[in-house]
């Protein structure tokens, strides 16, 4: 065993041991659909400056969404209820009371000039100042904190407020000994106004109260620092940054920075209700989905074992290790696992087959071509497949990273899951599979019987293609015409039938009942499905409370829902609440998701243009758009809901499409130098034929899991699996019959211009 193999084996064992430890010791955070969580109902209040109408409540909701993200809660649900209520559901929150306090704070931050001290019987907006009594050794950001003046302050009008704040961060002054403080960076005119405010204060003599600037949070002076003597009158403190001190503890400083970063609420809010709610999915649905996942994984493992024999069996072991590593990473990061997220996680296990298939197919080419022994063929397989594996995964990581940094809510959570899955799959294929496979092919028994390895034969797909050698690119324009026709059909479905946006996008109706006797949530879901409302979301709260969330309902439909619940709950069932609710995926979140997706696609295009030719990159992106539009069009024709689950499926299909195209163009890049005397069309045709075995085997590995989820996973996962099945079929087609012919057209026009 060589030193490189030993190092890889040690690294693999270390990662697996750590992952197993995390899996056993760190509990998973389950989402609202699997476990339930804490529900907080907030109510907006009128102020003399603003009315708490629907528009103000919507703006307040978006600020609260940023605060929830800052709290570290992933996969929350926020929706407007009526004109002035906001329902916040937080999965896995350890201290719901503290979360409610942070969410409900107005956090109105203002900066005021100090006009003087107040008389004892004088009412002041600031109250007693919370000032640090330490004397600084020197100027810090141009400010020196006073060591006296604990009396109430008389303040002038606000010079600037929280809208001018760019960012805020809790820090500790380790050198100066001032303890924890909050740094504040100002944006735009905020820096100029801060300079003006401190410039006026600097004109007062030292020690005079009017040389101070009061920093006020929610009508409480939290700090009133004195302008340093080195600051000239009229000049002020420039640079657009300052800091807030006040004998903060670490937690106080972090909470204040969170509130400032989250932004000021347009109107005050008050917590009117706080309770624990049950999961939105029933135990039967969760159990059937878990069974479908297990069956799908077993079928995928059997398939890869049949196709690649011993090495396929070893790859199945590596896939199990991939699952452990991915789960441990998600648990260690505190990611919230929802049912669609777990389904995507299971699907990623099937997609992780791709890297193994790429390696094994390249090893088959080397061995069956008579160019290498079994051991060297495997080594060349890993070496030759590395560029395709790296490029396809890096493009996906670019998208995942940009979705995480630019988006929020479930789209950001998808970016986390996607990034972890990509890194873990590369580790599984390039480290674990390689260690196991290299150890196996070094055994004398396998060298004597290479047919047991699984790479000693070409495979049925490759044999069939080799015998016929079809010229697929000869009819490239026909394939493009067929793709264009499919796009027209898809777009016509979107235009003619429209998209059935789910409650998360459009809002709907919230009905809350107090039942005469306890009602099982699963029975309520079944009853509502029989009444014609299969998409209704049912949650329990306490012993005899049921909440039903649906799309838009007419009065007659509402009576059907109430009748179904009353029949289950018996006499004494009352309707406690009947309100319209807004979308949980609000306009700002949707806009941020679209911007993040656009930037991610631009980043992928740039990377592929650098790694390949611009024609390859453009063809890949066009094929990806083709796949996404067709998937949306099919759902429009079928009348399927477009909701958050569909959004996760669509993002997965986009990643799959780009990966497929990258594999084809990586082979084109490899073949092109050796085929310079041939036309680009013939090179592209050869590349497509050589990558067909990989494409078919990878697609089949994912299809087994998706078929199991679609058939056995219940209503909760049927549409998710259906969307991915459509996406894989269309993505497989487009990589060969859209991206490749389009690149041929681009290259031919480039040649004519040359």
Protein Blocks (a to p, Z undefined) as FASTA:
>chain_A
ZZklmmmmmmmmmmmmmmmmmmmmmccdddfklnopadddddddddfkbccdfklmmmmm
mmmmmmmmmnopahiacddehjlbccdddehiablmlmmmmmmpnoiacddddfbdcdfk
lccfklpadddfbdcfbdeehiacdfehkbccdddddfbdfklpmbdcddddfknonopa
dddddehjlmmmmmmmmmmmmmpcehiaklpccddeehiafbdcdddfklcghklpghji
acddehiafklmmmmmmmmmnopafbdcddfbdcddddfbdfklmmmmmmmmmmmmmmmm
mmmmmmnommmmmmmmmmmmmmmmmmmmmmmnopacdfklmmmmmmmmmmmmmmmmmmmm
mmmmmmmnopacfklmmmmmmmmmmmmmmmmmmmmmmmmmmmmmmmgcjllmmmmmmmmm
mmmmmmmmmmmmmmmmmmmmmpmklmmmmmlnopmpgbjklmmmmmnopafklmmmmmmm
mmmmmmmmmmmmmmmnopaddfklnopaddddddfbdcdfklmmmmmmmnopakbccdde
hjlbccdddddddfklmmmmmmmmmmmnoghiacfbdcddddfbdfklmmmmmmmmmmmm
mmmmmmmmmmmcfklmmmmmmmmmmmmmmmmmmmmmnopacdfklmmmmmmmmmmmmmmm
mmmmmmmmmmmmmmmmpcfklmmmmmmmmmmmmmmmmmmmmmmmmmmmmmmnojmlmmmm
mmmmmmmmmmmmmmmmmmmmmmmmmmmmmmmmZZ
